[in-house]
Amino acid sequence: MAIKITCIKKADAGHEAAHEAIGHLGWIDDDTRKIGTSTPAEIHNWITSENGVAYIQDWSGIKSYVVARISSSGTPLLKAIDDTRETDDLLDLPECEGFFDRVPSP
């Protein structure tokens, strides 16, 4: 199963690292077209434990795959891979305006 991450909801301010600013991610399942929301930790666990595949896609259709990493402080985090380099492109996704009003969290 693969999911396309479409938007983010930022967490409260005051985080030491940029990746910690993401509180939830909105996504759509490629196969079933189901939409959902998950925390970065939930997606990290899904990728590492269940061989899940997540990606983001730019306006031209180019995909960047999301990988699960552990920060130097031991915090699970997600990074996008763009041309074999890790990026913070997840932070560039739009805010999920109204998305979380329509979709229950798992």
N, CA, C and O atoms as CSV, one atom per row, in Angstrom:
chain,resi,resn,atom,element,x,y,z
A,1,MET,N,N,0.842,-1.174,0.000
A,1,MET,CA,C,0.000,0.000,0.000
A,1,MET,C,C,0.890,1.240,0.000
A,1,MET,O,O,1.917,1.282,0.676
A,2,ALA,N,N,0.489,2.227,-0.751
A,2,ALA,CA,C,1.207,3.499,-0.786
A,2,ALA,C,C,0.228,4.622,-0.486
A,2,ALA,O,O,-0.937,4.579,-0.880
A,3,ILE,N,N,0.730,5.626,0.220
A,3,ILE,CA,C,-0.078,6.807,0.486
A,3,ILE,C,C,0.637,8.041,-0.027
A,3,ILE,O,O,1.862,8.144,0.032
A,4,LYS,N,N,-0.148,8.966,-0.527
A,4,LYS,CA,C,0.359,10.266,-0.954
A,4,LYS,C,C,0.050,11.256,0.163
A,4,LYS,O,O,-1.115,11.475,0.496
A,5,ILE,N,N,1.077,11.849,0.735
A,5,ILE,CA,C,0.873,12.853,1.771
A,5,ILE,C,C,0.555,14.166,1.075
A,5,ILE,O,O,1.328,14.646,0.245
A,6,THR,N,N,-0.589,14.742,1.421
A,6,THR,CA,C,-1.082,15.898,0.689
A,6,THR,C,C,-0.993,17.211,1.447
A,6,THR,O,O,-0.959,18.276,0.832
A,7,CYS,N,N,-0.956,17.152,2.779
A,7,CYS,CA,C,-0.944,18.382,3.557
A,7,CYS,C,C,-0.446,18.087,4.972
A,7,CYS,O,O,-0.344,16.931,5.384
A,8,ILE,N,N,-0.139,19.152,5.699
A,8,ILE,CA,C,0.334,19.011,7.076
A,8,ILE,C,C,-0.456,19.935,7.985
A,8,ILE,O,O,-1.018,20.940,7.549
A,9,LYS,N,N,-0.484,19.576,9.239
A,9,LYS,CA,C,-1.016,20.459,10.280
A,9,LYS,C,C,0.111,20.655,11.272
A,9,LYS,O,O,0.589,19.701,11.886
A,10,LYS,N,N,0.524,21.889,11.421
A,10,LYS,CA,C,1.641,22.166,12.314
A,10,LYS,C,C,1.200,22.078,13.761
A,10,LYS,O,O,0.074,22.428,14.113
A,11,ALA,N,N,2.117,21.600,14.591
A,11,ALA,CA,C,1.879,21.492,16.029
A,11,ALA,C,C,2.095,22.860,16.659
A,11,ALA,O,O,2.435,23.826,15.975
A,12,ASP,N,N,1.898,22.928,17.947
A,12,ASP,CA,C,2.141,24.163,18.666
A,12,ASP,C,C,3.582,24.608,18.472
A,12,ASP,O,O,4.457,23.789,18.190
A,13,ALA,N,N,3.829,25.903,18.622
A,13,ALA,CA,C,5.169,26.473,18.438
A,13,ALA,C,C,6.114,26.027,19.549
A,13,ALA,O,O,5.693,25.418,20.533
A,14,GLY,N,N,7.381,26.335,19.381
A,14,GLY,CA,C,8.355,26.079,20.429
A,14,GLY,C,C,9.139,24.801,20.270
A,14,GLY,O,O,9.588,24.230,21.264
A,15,HIS,N,N,9.318,24.333,19.050
A,15,HIS,CA,C,10.065,23.096,18.824
A,15,HIS,C,C,11.517,23.399,18.503
A,15,HIS,O,O,11.827,24.403,17.862
A,16,GLU,N,N,12.404,22.524,18.954
A,16,GLU,CA,C,13.827,22.719,18.720
A,16,GLU,C,C,14.214,22.433,17.276
A,16,GLU,O,O,15.144,23.053,16.761
A,17,ALA,N,N,13.539,21.529,16.621
A,17,ALA,CA,C,13.872,21.161,15.250
A,17,ALA,C,C,12.655,21.339,14.349
A,17,ALA,O,O,11.517,21.162,14.785
A,18,ALA,N,N,12.905,21.691,13.092
A,18,ALA,CA,C,11.821,21.982,12.152
A,18,ALA,C,C,10.879,20.794,11.961
A,18,ALA,O,O,9.665,20.979,11.875
A,19,HIS,N,N,11.425,19.573,11.893
A,19,HIS,CA,C,10.570,18.412,11.649
A,19,HIS,C,C,9.574,18.188,12.783
A,19,HIS,O,O,8.537,17.557,12.578
A,20,GLU,N,N,9.874,18.698,13.973
A,20,GLU,CA,C,8.951,18.539,15.094
A,20,GLU,C,C,7.757,19.478,14.989
A,20,GLU,O,O,6.812,19.370,15.771
A,21,ALA,N,N,7.792,20.396,14.031
A,21,ALA,CA,C,6.693,21.343,13.855
A,21,ALA,C,C,5.467,20.687,13.243
A,21,ALA,O,O,4.380,21.262,13.291
A,22,ILE,N,N,5.611,19.508,12.674
A,22,ILE,CA,C,4.474,18.824,12.045
A,22,ILE,C,C,3.770,17.984,13.100
A,22,ILE,O,O,4.362,17.074,13.682
A,23,GLY,N,N,2.494,18.298,13.342
A,23,GLY,CA,C,1.716,17.548,14.320
A,23,GLY,C,C,0.949,16.396,13.698
A,23,GLY,O,O,0.845,15.323,14.294
A,24,HIS,N,N,0.407,16.610,12.497
A,24,HIS,CA,C,-0.355,15.596,11.771
A,24,HIS,C,C,-0.121,15.780,10.275
A,24,HIS,O,O,0.256,16.854,9.807
A,25,LEU,N,N,-0.357,14.697,9.544
A,25,LEU,CA,C,-0.265,14.739,8.096
A,25,LEU,C,C,-1.563,14.221,7.509
A,25,LEU,O,O,-2.141,13.260,8.017
A,26,GLY,N,N,-2.018,14.849,6.450
A,26,GLY,CA,C,-3.185,14.368,5.715
A,26,GLY,C,C,-2.703,13.542,4.533
A,26,GLY,O,O,-1.703,13.884,3.903
A,27,TRP,N,N,-3.407,12.457,4.228
A,27,TRP,CA,C,-2.956,11.568,3.165
A,27,TRP,C,C,-4.129,10.925,2.439
A,27,TRP,O,O,-5.265,10.946,2.912
A,28,ILE,N,N,-3.825,10.353,1.282
A,28,ILE,CA,C,-4.798,9.592,0.498
A,28,ILE,C,C,-4.144,8.287,0.065
A,28,ILE,O,O,-3.004,8.279,-0.402
A,29,ASP,N,N,-4.868,7.189,0.222
A,29,ASP,CA,C,-4.384,5.857,-0.165
A,29,ASP,C,C,-4.495,5.720,-1.684
A,29,ASP,O,O,-5.562,5.954,-2.251
A,30,ASP,N,N,-3.405,5.345,-2.339
A,30,ASP,CA,C,-3.398,5.202,-3.798
A,30,ASP,C,C,-4.402,4.175,-4.303
A,30,ASP,O,O,-5.022,4.376,-5.347
A,31,ASP,N,N,-4.567,3.075,-3.568
A,31,ASP,CA,C,-5.429,1.989,-4.045
A,31,ASP,C,C,-6.902,2.219,-3.747
A,31,ASP,O,O,-7.747,2.105,-4.634
A,32,THR,N,N,-7.206,2.542,-2.506
A,32,THR,CA,C,-8.606,2.625,-2.090
A,32,THR,C,C,-9.189,4.035,-2.191
A,32,THR,O,O,-10.407,4.208,-2.140
A,33,ARG,N,N,-8.321,5.046,-2.333
A,33,ARG,CA,C,-8.699,6.464,-2.370
A,33,ARG,C,C,-9.212,6.943,-1.012
A,33,ARG,O,O,-9.752,8.043,-0.904
A,34,LYS,N,N,-9.045,6.125,0.013
A,34,LYS,CA,C,-9.409,6.524,1.376
A,34,LYS,C,C,-8.509,7.674,1.792
A,34,LYS,O,O,-7.318,7.684,1.479
A,35,ILE,N,N,-9.078,8.644,2.497
A,35,ILE,CA,C,-8.270,9.722,3.045
A,35,ILE,C,C,-8.178,9.547,4.550
A,35,ILE,O,O,-9.074,8.982,5.178
A,36,GLY,N,N,-7.091,10.037,5.120
A,36,GLY,CA,C,-6.913,9.883,6.548
A,36,GLY,C,C,-5.909,10.872,7.090
A,36,GLY,O,O,-5.317,11.657,6.349
A,37,THR,N,N,-5.729,10.822,8.389
A,37,THR,CA,C,-4.742,11.645,9.065
A,37,THR,C,C,-3.931,10.758,9.991
A,37,THR,O,O,-4.438,9.782,10.544
A,38,SER,N,N,-2.680,11.110,10.149
A,38,SER,CA,C,-1.792,10.371,11.049
A,38,SER,C,C,-0.758,11.327,11.605
A,38,SER,O,O,-0.446,12.353,11.000
A,39,THR,N,N,-0.233,10.975,12.762
A,39,THR,CA,C,0.884,11.731,13.308
A,39,THR,C,C,2.156,11.281,12.589
A,39,THR,O,O,2.172,10.206,11.988
A,40,PRO,N,N,3.205,12.075,12.639
A,40,PRO,CA,C,4.471,11.618,12.069
A,40,PRO,C,C,4.953,10.303,12.701
A,40,PRO,O,O,5.511,9.455,12.004
A,41,ALA,N,N,4.743,10.128,14.004
A,41,ALA,CA,C,5.156,8.885,14.669
A,41,ALA,C,C,4.384,7.687,14.121
A,41,ALA,O,O,4.960,6.613,13.947
A,42,GLU,N,N,3.093,7.854,13.848
A,42,GLU,CA,C,2.296,6.756,13.292
A,42,GLU,C,C,2.792,6.377,11.901
A,42,GLU,O,O,2.903,5.192,11.586
A,43,ILE,N,N,3.090,7.366,11.073
A,43,ILE,CA,C,3.594,7.064,9.732
A,43,ILE,C,C,4.997,6.468,9.816
A,43,ILE,O,O,5.320,5.552,9.060
A,44,HIS,N,N,5.824,6.966,10.710
A,44,HIS,CA,C,7.163,6.407,10.919
A,44,HIS,C,C,7.051,4.919,11.264
A,44,HIS,O,O,7.756,4.095,10.683
A,45,ASN,N,N,6.180,4.579,12.193
A,45,ASN,CA,C,5.984,3.191,12.595
A,45,ASN,C,C,5.450,2.351,11.440
A,45,ASN,O,O,5.892,1.219,11.245
A,46,TRP,N,N,4.516,2.887,10.682
A,46,TRP,CA,C,3.929,2.171,9.538
A,46,TRP,C,C,4.995,1.875,8.495
A,46,TRP,O,O,5.024,0.778,7.937
A,47,ILE,N,N,5.876,2.842,8.222
A,47,ILE,CA,C,6.943,2.639,7.244
A,47,ILE,C,C,7.929,1.584,7.741
A,47,ILE,O,O,8.306,0.686,6.987
A,48,THR,N,N,8.348,1.685,9.006
A,48,THR,CA,C,9.380,0.780,9.513
A,48,THR,C,C,8.855,-0.604,9.874
A,48,THR,O,O,9.567,-1.593,9.696
A,49,SER,N,N,7.628,-0.697,10.378
A,49,SER,CA,C,7.106,-1.986,10.848
A,49,SER,C,C,6.287,-2.735,9.814
A,49,SER,O,O,6.237,-3.965,9.820
A,50,GLU,N,N,5.641,-1.985,8.921
A,50,GLU,CA,C,4.731,-2.625,7.974
A,50,GLU,C,C,5.140,-2.432,6.523
A,50,GLU,O,O,4.362,-2.706,5.609
A,51,ASN,N,N,6.370,-1.957,6.313
A,51,ASN,CA,C,6.879,-1.711,4.959
A,51,ASN,C,C,5.978,-0.789,4.147
A,51,ASN,O,O,5.835,-0.956,2.936
A,52,GLY,N,N,5.375,0.178,4.817
A,52,GLY,CA,C,4.535,1.147,4.139
A,52,GLY,C,C,5.357,2.056,3.239
A,52,GLY,O,O,6.550,2.266,3.457
A,53,VAL,N,N,4.695,2.587,2.228
A,53,VAL,CA,C,5.337,3.512,1.294
A,53,VAL,C,C,4.546,4.806,1.305
A,53,VAL,O,O,3.337,4.814,1.077
A,54,ALA,N,N,5.246,5.898,1.573
A,54,ALA,CA,C,4.621,7.218,1.569
A,54,ALA,C,C,5.438,8.124,0.656
A,54,ALA,O,O,6.655,7.976,0.536
A,55,TYR,N,N,4.752,9.061,0.019
A,55,TYR,CA,C,5.440,9.985,-0.866
A,55,TYR,C,C,4.699,11.317,-0.909
A,55,TYR,O,O,3.541,11.426,-0.507
A,56,ILE,N,N,5.405,12.317,-1.406
A,56,ILE,CA,C,4.775,13.588,-1.735
A,56,ILE,C,C,4.981,13.785,-3.234
A,56,ILE,O,O,5.874,13.181,-3.828
A,57,GLN,N,N,4.160,14.623,-3.836
A,57,GLN,CA,C,4.246,14.823,-5.284
A,57,GLN,C,C,4.138,16.307,-5.578
A,57,GLN,O,O,3.248,16.989,-5.070
A,58,ASP,N,N,5.058,16.808,-6.409
A,58,ASP,CA,C,4.997,18.230,-6.731
A,58,ASP,C,C,4.020,18.496,-7.869
A,58,ASP,O,O,3.419,17.570,-8.415
A,59,TRP,N,N,3.872,19.748,-8.214
A,59,TRP,CA,C,2.881,20.159,-9.217
A,59,TRP,C,C,3.138,19.533,-10.587
A,59,TRP,O,O,2.209,19.405,-11.385
A,60,SER,N,N,4.389,19.138,-10.874
A,60,SER,CA,C,4.706,18.553,-12.176
A,60,SER,C,C,4.596,17.033,-12.185
A,60,SER,O,O,4.811,16.396,-13.216
A,61,GLY,N,N,4.259,16.449,-11.027
A,61,GLY,CA,C,4.083,15.003,-10.940
A,61,GLY,C,C,5.290,14.250,-10.417
A,61,GLY,O,O,5.241,13.026,-10.290
A,62,ILE,N,N,6.375,14.950,-10.109
A,62,ILE,CA,C,7.578,14.288,-9.600
A,62,ILE,C,C,7.359,13.890,-8.141
A,62,ILE,O,O,6.945,14.703,-7.314
A,63,LYS,N,N,7.647,12.614,-7.843
A,63,LYS,CA,C,7.467,12.075,-6.502
A,63,LYS,C,C,8.758,12.143,-5.705
A,63,LYS,O,O,9.845,11.911,-6.234
A,64,SER,N,N,8.624,12.463,-4.430
A,64,SER,CA,C,9.707,12.348,-3.453
A,64,SER,C,C,9.219,11.374,-2.398
A,64,SER,O,O,8.171,11.585,-1.787
A,65,TYR,N,N,9.971,10.315,-2.184
A,65,TYR,CA,C,9.538,9.307,-1.223
A,65,TYR,C,C,9.910,9.711,0.191
A,65,TYR,O,O,10.931,10.360,0.421
A,66,VAL,N,N,9.071,9.320,1.131
A,66,VAL,CA,C,9.260,9.649,2.537
A,66,VAL,C,C,9.944,8.471,3.219
A,66,VAL,O,O,9.534,7.320,3.069
A,67,VAL,N,N,10.993,8.782,3.970
A,67,VAL,CA,C,11.734,7.751,4.695
A,67,VAL,C,C,11.669,8.040,6.188
A,67,VAL,O,O,11.533,9.187,6.613
A,68,ALA,N,N,11.768,6.985,6.960
A,68,ALA,CA,C,11.748,7.094,8.421
A,68,ALA,C,C,13.183,7.158,8.923
A,68,ALA,O,O,14.023,6.334,8.563
A,69,ARG,N,N,13.443,8.145,9.755
A,69,ARG,CA,C,14.765,8.329,10.340
A,69,ARG,C,C,14.625,8.529,11.841
A,69,ARG,O,O,13.523,8.743,12.345
A,70,ILE,N,N,15.731,8.460,12.547
A,70,ILE,CA,C,15.793,8.767,13.978
A,70,ILE,C,C,16.757,9.941,14.133
A,70,ILE,O,O,17.878,9.900,13.626
A,71,SER,N,N,16.320,10.989,14.834
A,71,SER,CA,C,17.177,12.159,15.038
A,71,SER,C,C,18.309,11.820,15.998
A,71,SER,O,O,18.312,10.761,16.625
A,72,SER,N,N,19.263,12.726,16.104
A,72,SER,CA,C,20.398,12.515,17.007
A,72,SER,C,C,19.950,12.437,18.470
A,72,SER,O,O,20.644,11.867,19.312
A,73,SER,N,N,18.777,13.019,18.762
A,73,SER,CA,C,18.253,12.940,20.134
A,73,SER,C,C,17.352,11.725,20.342
A,73,SER,O,O,16.804,11.533,21.428
A,74,GLY,N,N,17.196,10.889,19.280
A,74,GLY,CA,C,16.406,9.674,19.400
A,74,GLY,C,C,14.943,9.818,19.034
A,74,GLY,O,O,14.163,8.891,19.254
A,75,THR,N,N,14.549,10.955,18.481
A,75,THR,CA,C,13.167,11.201,18.091
A,75,THR,C,C,12.891,10.656,16.689
A,75,THR,O,O,13.662,10.935,15.771
A,76,PRO,N,N,11.807,9.882,16.496
A,76,PRO,CA,C,11.457,9.445,15.142
A,76,PRO,C,C,11.099,10.667,14.291
A,76,PRO,O,O,10.415,11.580,14.754
A,77,LEU,N,N,11.567,10.670,13.049
A,77,LEU,CA,C,11.230,11.769,12.149
A,77,LEU,C,C,11.078,11.255,10.735
A,77,LEU,O,O,11.530,10.159,10.404
A,78,LEU,N,N,10.441,12.052,9.911
A,78,LEU,CA,C,10.222,11.714,8.514
A,78,LEU,C,C,10.993,12.697,7.643
A,78,LEU,O,O,11.041,13.892,7.937
A,79,LYS,N,N,11.586,12.200,6.588
A,79,LYS,CA,C,12.297,13.026,5.621
A,79,LYS,C,C,11.857,12.614,4.231
A,79,LYS,O,O,11.506,11.457,4.002
A,80,ALA,N,N,11.875,13.546,3.315
A,80,ALA,CA,C,11.607,13.244,1.911
A,80,ALA,C,C,12.944,13.026,1.207
A,80,ALA,O,O,13.944,13.656,1.551
A,81,ILE,N,N,12.956,12.137,0.227
A,81,ILE,CA,C,14.154,11.891,-0.572
A,81,ILE,C,C,13.899,12.456,-1.955
A,81,ILE,O,O,12.994,12.015,-2.664
A,82,ASP,N,N,14.707,13.436,-2.331
A,82,ASP,CA,C,14.587,14.114,-3.617
A,82,ASP,C,C,15.920,13.974,-4.332
A,82,ASP,O,O,16.914,14.569,-3.917
A,83,ASP,N,N,15.946,13.199,-5.394
A,83,ASP,CA,C,17.198,12.965,-6.130
A,83,ASP,C,C,18.305,12.457,-5.219
A,83,ASP,O,O,19.440,12.926,-5.302
A,84,THR,N,N,17.991,11.520,-4.364
A,84,THR,CA,C,18.893,10.838,-3.432
A,84,THR,C,C,19.400,11.707,-2.279
A,84,THR,O,O,20.286,11.275,-1.541
A,85,ARG,N,N,18.868,12.912,-2.106
A,85,ARG,CA,C,19.244,13.712,-0.938
A,85,ARG,C,C,18.020,13.904,-0.063
A,85,ARG,O,O,16.906,14.072,-0.559
A,86,GLU,N,N,18.239,13.878,1.239
A,86,GLU,CA,C,17.141,14.049,2.177
A,86,GLU,C,C,16.801,15.528,2.286
A,86,GLU,O,O,17.685,16.379,2.378
A,87,THR,N,N,15.498,15.820,2.274
A,87,THR,CA,C,15.042,17.204,2.305
A,87,THR,C,C,13.982,17.384,3.381
A,87,THR,O,O,13.519,16.416,3.985
A,88,ASP,N,N,13.613,18.616,3.607
A,88,ASP,CA,C,12.499,18.931,4.493
A,88,ASP,C,C,11.278,19.357,3.682
A,88,ASP,O,O,10.517,20.223,4.113
A,89,ASP,N,N,11.091,18.751,2.509
A,89,ASP,CA,C,9.980,19.120,1.632
A,89,ASP,C,C,8.617,18.899,2.272
A,89,ASP,O,O,7.635,19.510,1.849
A,90,LEU,N,N,8.538,18.047,3.272
A,90,LEU,CA,C,7.265,17.868,3.970
A,90,LEU,C,C,6.797,19.192,4.572
A,90,LEU,O,O,5.597,19.462,4.635
A,91,LEU,N,N,7.743,20.010,5.009
A,91,LEU,CA,C,7.399,21.300,5.605
A,91,LEU,C,C,6.851,22.280,4.579
A,91,LEU,O,O,6.216,23.269,4.944
A,92,ASP,N,N,7.093,22.012,3.293
A,92,ASP,CA,C,6.608,22.888,2.236
A,92,ASP,C,C,5.183,22.554,1.792
A,92,ASP,O,O,4.588,23.293,1.007
A,93,LEU,N,N,4.636,21.442,2.293
A,93,LEU,CA,C,3.263,21.084,1.930
A,93,LEU,C,C,2.296,22.114,2.509
A,93,LEU,O,O,2.593,22.752,3.519
A,94,PRO,N,N,1.138,22.272,1.866
A,94,PRO,CA,C,0.167,23.236,2.384
A,94,PRO,C,C,-0.443,22.778,3.703
A,94,PRO,O,O,-0.467,21.588,4.019
A,95,GLU,N,N,-0.929,23.745,4.457
A,95,GLU,CA,C,-1.677,23.433,5.681
A,95,GLU,C,C,-2.973,22.736,5.281
A,95,GLU,O,O,-3.547,23.028,4.232
A,96,CYS,N,N,-3.419,21.833,6.107
A,96,CYS,CA,C,-4.638,21.064,5.859
A,96,CYS,C,C,-5.859,21.871,6.310
A,96,CYS,O,O,-6.529,21.499,7.273
A,97,GLU,N,N,-6.140,22.946,5.632
A,97,GLU,CA,C,-7.286,23.794,5.978
A,97,GLU,C,C,-8.581,23.002,5.849
A,97,GLU,O,O,-8.934,22.580,4.748
A,98,GLY,N,N,-9.289,22.795,6.941
A,98,GLY,CA,C,-10.563,22.095,6.937
A,98,GLY,C,C,-10.472,20.590,6.778
A,98,GLY,O,O,-11.468,19.890,6.963
A,99,PHE,N,N,-9.285,20.075,6.437
A,99,PHE,CA,C,-9.098,18.642,6.184
A,99,PHE,C,C,-9.442,17.827,7.421
A,99,PHE,O,O,-10.107,16.796,7.322
A,100,PHE,N,N,-8.993,18.281,8.580
A,100,PHE,CA,C,-9.190,17.521,9.803
A,100,PHE,C,C,-10.600,17.625,10.334
A,100,PHE,O,O,-10.975,16.881,11.240
A,101,ASP,N,N,-11.390,18.537,9.788
A,101,ASP,CA,C,-12.794,18.618,10.148
A,101,ASP,C,C,-13.591,17.499,9.457
A,101,ASP,O,O,-14.640,17.079,9.947
A,102,ARG,N,N,-13.077,17.024,8.311
A,102,ARG,CA,C,-13.781,16.023,7.512
A,102,ARG,C,C,-13.334,14.594,7.790
A,102,ARG,O,O,-14.091,13.654,7.548
A,103,VAL,N,N,-12.116,14.419,8.295
A,103,VAL,CA,C,-11.529,13.088,8.408
A,103,VAL,C,C,-11.245,12.754,9.861
A,103,VAL,O,O,-10.503,13.483,10.521
A,104,PRO,N,N,-11.805,11.686,10.372
A,104,PRO,CA,C,-11.480,11.281,11.744
A,104,PRO,C,C,-10.075,10.721,11.823
A,104,PRO,O,O,-9.615,10.069,10.886
A,105,SER,N,N,-9.395,10.963,12.913
A,105,SER,CA,C,-8.070,10.360,13.133
A,105,SER,C,C,-8.262,8.876,13.399
A,105,SER,O,O,-9.290,8.457,13.932
A,106,PRO,N,N,-7.247,8.073,13.015
A,106,PRO,CA,C,-7.358,6.621,13.231
A,106,PRO,C,C,-7.355,6.277,14.707
A,106,PRO,O,O,-7.441,5.103,15.068
